[in-house]
Amino acid sequence: MPPTSLPPSAPDGPGPLHRLAALAHTAAHPSGDSCRCAGALVGVLADRDDGTVVRHGGLVAKAHAPGTDPEAHRARLALAAHQDVGGVFLPPVPLPRTAPDAVGGRPVTVWPYGPPVDPEDPGAAPWEEAARLLALLHRTPPPPGWSDRLPDMRAPEKVALAVERMRRTAPDHPATTTVLDAWGTVPDGPATAHRLLCHGDFHLGQLVRDTRRPAGTAARSEGDAPWRLIDIDDLGLGDPAWDLARPAAWFAAGLLPPEVWTRFLGAYQEAGGPAVDAEPWGRLDVPARALTVQTAALALAKSTAERRPLDEVEEVMIDTCARIAGHRTG
């Protein structure tokens, strides 16, 4: 998706979005050279409560969510820059020397721009490549001395936050009880003692091409560039089954074709991924149910706030919650 233009500045001065754009400009042109970036390469890629991203040329600047824990954020950022995960994550770019480390109270980071998965070409989605990246991440031990430094990955926490948001926003929606009943089948606390490196919020939107040109090599085309994971906000230690939970939930709901799920899971297992064993659903069942609840809860919260009916996909997730609640498998 091409970036959108920045809105006009407020009369009393530039707001946080414009300050983030200024940081991106400075990072892209550290020597102060005149900007010759094409208009299509400058603008807002995302502007949400949980993250605002502005592109300028070959870089993007991100303002992370308000209330981000500073210590956990620094640990996650440092891990993404560590050589041990260099083949998994797109690494951050150091902030310009004169740049603030926060905008509007939100921590900011700078990253190389990477072309994302094309939402208009689902047949070309890199499921196998994603599975291999996750397997590599899960197999990578925390760097020496980091086990006590890294925070927990946030996937389970985000499910609980989504449910609470639904309770606040859509308490009277007729489907809220269905989602809460499905939530009741998800046991409290971790189901395993696994403490491995996890992304914490994996979906195809967290993949980009790494088009940077390694020193001493020829330029490579976008199609030849390797895929890398992005978004460190939920990165940490935990049960790696949660990183497979969203595709598993889509498969269980009938939204992900069986052959695609088989390719994804097979590639993960072939790459030595430790999240599952010979009976994958023994490890995936609880996280997949939880991600179904999260998706449905957010759908109810957003559709209620926007005063619109549920769309077809959202209805499928509500129906899946009804099936989960009916089986009471927790």
C-alpha positions as CSV (number, residue, x, y, z in Angstrom):
1,M,0.0,0.0,0.0
2,P,1.5,3.4,-1.0
3,P,2.0,5.9,1.8
4,T,-0.7,8.6,2.3
5,S,0.1,12.3,2.6
6,L,0.6,14.0,5.9
7,P,-2.3,16.1,7.1
8,P,-1.8,19.9,7.3
9,S,0.0,21.1,10.4
10,A,-2.0,22.5,13.2
11,P,-2.0,26.4,13.5
12,D,-0.2,26.2,16.8
13,G,2.6,24.0,15.5
14,P,3.4,20.6,14.2
15,G,1.7,17.7,15.9
16,P,3.3,14.3,16.8
17,L,2.7,12.9,13.2
18,H,4.6,15.8,11.7
19,R,7.4,15.5,14.3
20,L,7.7,11.8,13.4
21,A,7.9,12.8,9.7
22,A,10.6,15.2,10.5
23,L,12.6,12.5,12.3
24,A,12.2,10.2,9.3
25,H,13.5,13.0,7.0
26,T,16.5,13.6,9.2
27,A,17.3,9.9,9.4
28,A,17.0,9.6,5.6
29,H,19.2,12.7,5.0
30,P,21.7,12.8,7.9
31,S,24.1,15.0,6.0
32,G,21.4,17.6,5.5
33,D,21.3,17.2,1.7
34,S,18.3,18.4,-0.1
35,C,15.5,15.8,-0.3
36,R,15.0,14.4,-3.8
37,C,12.8,11.5,-2.7
38,A,9.8,10.9,-4.9
39,G,6.5,11.8,-3.5
40,A,5.3,8.2,-3.6
41,L,8.2,7.3,-1.2
42,V,7.2,9.8,1.5
43,G,4.2,9.7,3.7
44,V,2.2,7.8,6.3
45,L,2.1,4.0,6.2
46,A,0.0,3.5,9.3
47,D,-1.5,5.7,12.0
48,R,-3.1,3.6,14.7
49,D,-3.2,3.7,18.5
50,D,-0.7,0.9,18.7
51,G,1.7,2.3,16.2
52,T,2.3,5.1,13.8
53,V,4.7,4.6,10.9
54,V,6.0,7.2,8.5
55,R,8.2,6.5,5.4
56,H,10.8,8.7,4.0
57,G,12.7,7.2,1.1
58,G,14.5,4.0,2.2
59,L,13.7,4.4,5.9
60,V,10.6,4.4,8.1
61,A,10.1,6.0,11.5
62,K,7.7,4.4,14.0
63,A,6.1,5.8,17.1
64,H,5.2,2.9,19.3
65,A,2.1,2.6,21.5
66,P,1.4,5.0,24.3
67,G,2.3,3.4,27.7
68,T,5.0,1.2,26.2
69,D,7.2,-0.1,29.0
70,P,10.6,1.7,28.5
71,E,12.8,-1.0,29.9
72,A,11.0,-3.8,28.0
73,H,11.1,-1.7,24.8
74,R,14.9,-1.1,25.1
75,A,15.5,-4.9,25.6
76,R,13.3,-5.8,22.6
77,L,15.0,-3.2,20.4
78,A,18.5,-4.4,21.4
79,L,17.5,-8.0,20.7
80,A,16.3,-7.0,17.2
81,A,19.7,-5.4,16.5
82,H,21.7,-8.5,17.9
83,Q,23.7,-10.5,15.4
84,D,22.2,-13.8,16.7
85,V,18.8,-12.9,15.1
86,G,20.2,-11.1,12.1
87,G,18.7,-13.6,9.7
88,V,15.3,-13.3,11.3
89,F,14.5,-9.6,12.0
90,L,15.0,-6.5,10.0
91,P,17.4,-4.6,12.2
92,P,16.8,-1.1,13.5
93,V,18.7,1.9,12.3
94,P,20.3,4.1,15.0
95,L,18.4,7.3,15.7
96,P,20.0,10.5,14.4
97,R,22.2,12.1,17.0
98,T,19.9,15.1,17.4
99,A,16.6,13.2,17.3
100,P,14.4,12.7,20.3
101,D,13.9,9.2,21.5
102,A,10.1,9.9,22.0
103,V,7.4,11.8,20.2
104,G,4.2,12.7,22.1
105,G,5.4,10.5,24.9
106,R,5.7,7.5,22.6
107,P,9.1,5.9,22.0
108,V,10.3,6.2,18.4
109,T,12.5,3.9,16.3
110,V,13.9,4.0,12.8
111,W,14.1,1.0,10.4
112,P,14.9,0.2,6.8
113,Y,11.9,0.2,4.6
114,G,11.0,-3.2,3.3
115,P,8.3,-4.1,0.7
116,P,5.5,-6.0,2.4
117,V,3.5,-9.0,1.4
118,D,1.1,-8.1,-1.4
119,P,-2.4,-8.4,-0.1
120,E,-3.7,-8.5,-3.6
121,D,-1.8,-11.7,-4.4
122,P,-2.7,-14.2,-1.7
123,G,-1.4,-17.1,-3.8
124,A,2.1,-15.7,-3.6
125,A,2.1,-15.2,0.2
126,P,5.4,-16.5,1.6
127,W,3.9,-19.1,4.1
128,E,6.9,-21.4,3.9
129,E,9.4,-18.6,4.3
130,A,7.5,-17.3,7.3
131,A,7.5,-20.8,8.9
132,R,11.2,-21.1,8.4
133,L,11.9,-17.7,9.9
134,L,9.8,-18.6,13.0
135,A,11.5,-21.9,13.3
136,L,14.9,-20.2,13.2
137,L,13.8,-17.6,15.8
138,H,12.4,-20.3,18.1
139,R,15.6,-22.4,17.8
140,T,17.9,-19.5,18.6
141,P,18.9,-19.3,22.2
142,P,18.7,-16.0,23.9
143,P,22.1,-14.3,23.7
144,P,24.4,-15.1,26.7
145,G,23.3,-13.2,29.8
146,W,19.9,-12.1,28.3
147,S,17.5,-14.7,29.7
148,D,16.8,-12.5,32.8
149,R,16.8,-9.3,30.7
150,L,14.2,-10.1,28.1
151,P,10.5,-9.5,28.9
152,D,7.7,-12.1,28.3
153,M,6.3,-12.2,24.8
154,R,2.9,-10.5,24.9
155,A,0.6,-12.8,22.9
156,P,-1.4,-14.1,26.0
157,E,-1.6,-10.6,27.5
158,K,-3.0,-9.2,24.2
159,V,-5.8,-11.7,24.2
160,A,-6.9,-10.6,27.7
161,L,-6.6,-6.9,26.7
162,A,-8.8,-7.6,23.6
163,V,-11.5,-9.2,25.8
164,E,-11.5,-6.3,28.2
165,R,-11.8,-3.9,25.3
166,M,-14.8,-5.8,24.1
167,R,-16.4,-5.8,27.6
168,R,-16.0,-2.0,27.7
169,T,-17.0,-1.2,24.1
170,A,-19.6,-3.8,23.3
171,P,-21.1,-5.1,26.5
172,D,-24.6,-5.3,25.0
173,H,-23.7,-6.8,21.7
174,P,-25.6,-10.2,21.3
175,A,-22.3,-11.9,20.3
176,T,-20.4,-10.8,23.3
177,T,-21.6,-13.6,25.5
178,T,-20.6,-16.1,22.8
179,V,-17.0,-14.7,22.8
180,L,-16.9,-14.7,26.6
181,D,-18.1,-18.3,26.7
182,A,-15.2,-19.3,24.3
183,W,-12.8,-17.3,26.5
184,G,-13.9,-19.4,29.4
185,T,-12.4,-22.5,27.7
186,V,-8.9,-21.0,27.7
187,P,-7.1,-22.0,30.8
188,D,-5.3,-19.4,33.0
189,G,-1.6,-19.3,33.0
190,P,1.0,-20.9,30.7
191,A,0.2,-24.4,29.4
192,T,3.9,-25.2,29.1
193,A,7.2,-24.3,30.7
194,H,8.7,-23.3,27.4
195,R,10.8,-20.1,27.5
196,L,12.0,-19.6,24.0
197,L,12.4,-16.5,21.8
198,C,9.0,-15.6,20.3
199,H,7.7,-12.9,18.0
200,G,4.5,-12.6,20.0
201,D,2.2,-11.3,17.2
202,F,2.9,-13.2,14.0
203,H,0.8,-12.7,10.9
204,L,1.8,-12.0,7.2
205,G,1.7,-8.3,7.8
206,Q,4.8,-8.8,9.9
207,L,6.9,-9.8,6.9
208,V,8.9,-7.5,4.6
209,R,11.6,-8.0,2.0
210,D,15.1,-7.0,3.2
211,T,16.3,-5.1,0.1
212,R,19.4,-3.6,1.7
213,R,22.5,-4.1,-0.3
214,P,25.2,-6.0,1.6
215,A,28.6,-4.4,1.4
216,G,30.6,-5.7,-1.5
217,T,27.7,-7.3,-3.3
218,A,25.7,-6.4,-6.4
219,A,22.3,-4.8,-6.0
220,R,19.5,-7.4,-5.9
221,S,16.0,-7.2,-7.2
222,E,13.0,-7.0,-4.8
223,G,11.9,-10.5,-5.7
224,D,15.4,-11.9,-4.8
225,A,15.5,-10.1,-1.4
226,P,15.0,-12.4,1.7
227,W,12.0,-12.1,3.9
228,R,12.5,-10.7,7.4
229,L,10.2,-10.3,10.4
230,I,9.3,-6.8,11.7
231,D,7.5,-5.3,14.7
232,I,9.3,-5.9,18.1
233,D,6.5,-4.6,20.3
234,D,5.5,-8.1,21.5
235,L,8.8,-9.9,21.2
236,G,10.1,-11.9,24.2
237,L,10.3,-15.2,25.9
238,G,7.5,-17.7,26.0
239,D,5.8,-20.6,24.4
240,P,6.5,-20.6,20.6
241,A,3.2,-22.3,19.9
242,W,1.6,-18.8,20.2
243,D,3.5,-17.7,17.1
244,L,1.7,-20.4,15.1
245,A,-1.7,-19.7,16.7
246,R,-3.1,-17.2,14.3
247,P,-2.6,-19.4,11.2
248,A,-3.9,-22.3,13.2
249,A,-7.0,-20.4,14.2
250,W,-7.6,-19.3,10.6
251,F,-7.3,-22.9,9.5
252,A,-9.7,-24.2,12.2
253,A,-12.2,-21.4,11.3
254,G,-12.0,-22.4,7.6
255,L,-10.4,-19.1,6.5
256,L,-7.0,-20.6,5.7
257,P,-7.1,-23.4,3.1
258,P,-6.0,-26.8,4.4
259,E,-3.2,-27.1,1.8
260,V,-1.8,-23.7,2.8
261,W,-1.9,-24.7,6.5
262,T,-0.2,-28.0,5.6
263,R,2.6,-26.2,3.7
264,F,3.1,-23.7,6.6
265,L,3.2,-26.3,9.3
266,G,5.3,-28.7,7.3
267,A,7.9,-26.1,6.5
268,Y,8.1,-25.2,10.2
269,Q,8.6,-28.8,11.2
270,E,11.1,-29.5,8.5
271,A,13.1,-26.5,9.7
272,G,13.3,-28.0,13.2
273,G,10.7,-25.7,14.8
274,P,10.2,-26.7,18.5
275,A,6.7,-25.3,19.0
276,V,5.0,-28.6,18.0
277,D,5.7,-32.3,18.1
278,A,4.2,-35.3,16.3
279,E,0.8,-34.3,17.5
280,P,0.7,-30.5,16.7
281,W,-2.7,-29.8,18.0
282,G,-1.7,-30.9,21.5
283,R,0.4,-27.8,21.7
284,L,-1.7,-25.5,19.3
285,D,-5.2,-26.0,20.6
286,V,-5.2,-23.6,23.5
287,P,-3.3,-20.8,21.7
288,A,-5.4,-21.2,18.6
289,R,-8.6,-20.9,20.7
290,A,-7.2,-17.8,22.4
291,L,-6.3,-16.1,19.1
292,T,-9.8,-16.9,17.8
293,V,-11.3,-15.2,20.9
294,Q,-8.9,-12.2,20.4
295,T,-9.9,-11.8,16.8
296,A,-13.6,-12.0,17.6
297,A,-13.3,-9.7,20.6
298,L,-11.6,-7.0,18.5
299,A,-14.1,-7.4,15.8
300,L,-17.0,-6.7,18.2
301,A,-15.2,-3.8,19.8
302,K,-14.3,-2.2,16.5
303,S,-17.6,-2.8,14.7
304,T,-19.5,-1.4,17.7
305,A,-17.3,1.7,17.9
306,E,-17.6,2.2,14.2
307,R,-21.4,1.6,14.3
308,R,-21.3,-1.0,11.5
309,P,-22.3,-4.6,11.1
310,L,-19.8,-7.4,11.3
311,D,-18.2,-8.3,8.0
312,E,-18.1,-11.9,6.6
313,V,-14.8,-12.8,8.1
314,E,-15.7,-11.4,11.5
315,E,-18.9,-13.4,11.5
316,V,-16.9,-16.5,10.8
317,M,-14.8,-15.9,13.9
318,I,-17.9,-15.4,16.0
319,D,-19.3,-18.6,14.7
320,T,-16.0,-20.3,15.6
321,C,-16.2,-19.0,19.1
322,A,-19.7,-20.6,19.3
323,R,-18.2,-23.9,18.3
324,I,-15.4,-23.5,20.8
325,A,-17.8,-22.7,23.6
326,G,-20.0,-25.6,22.7
327,H,-17.2,-28.1,23.0
328,R,-15.8,-26.6,26.3
329,T,-12.4,-28.2,25.6
330,G,-10.4,-26.2,28.1
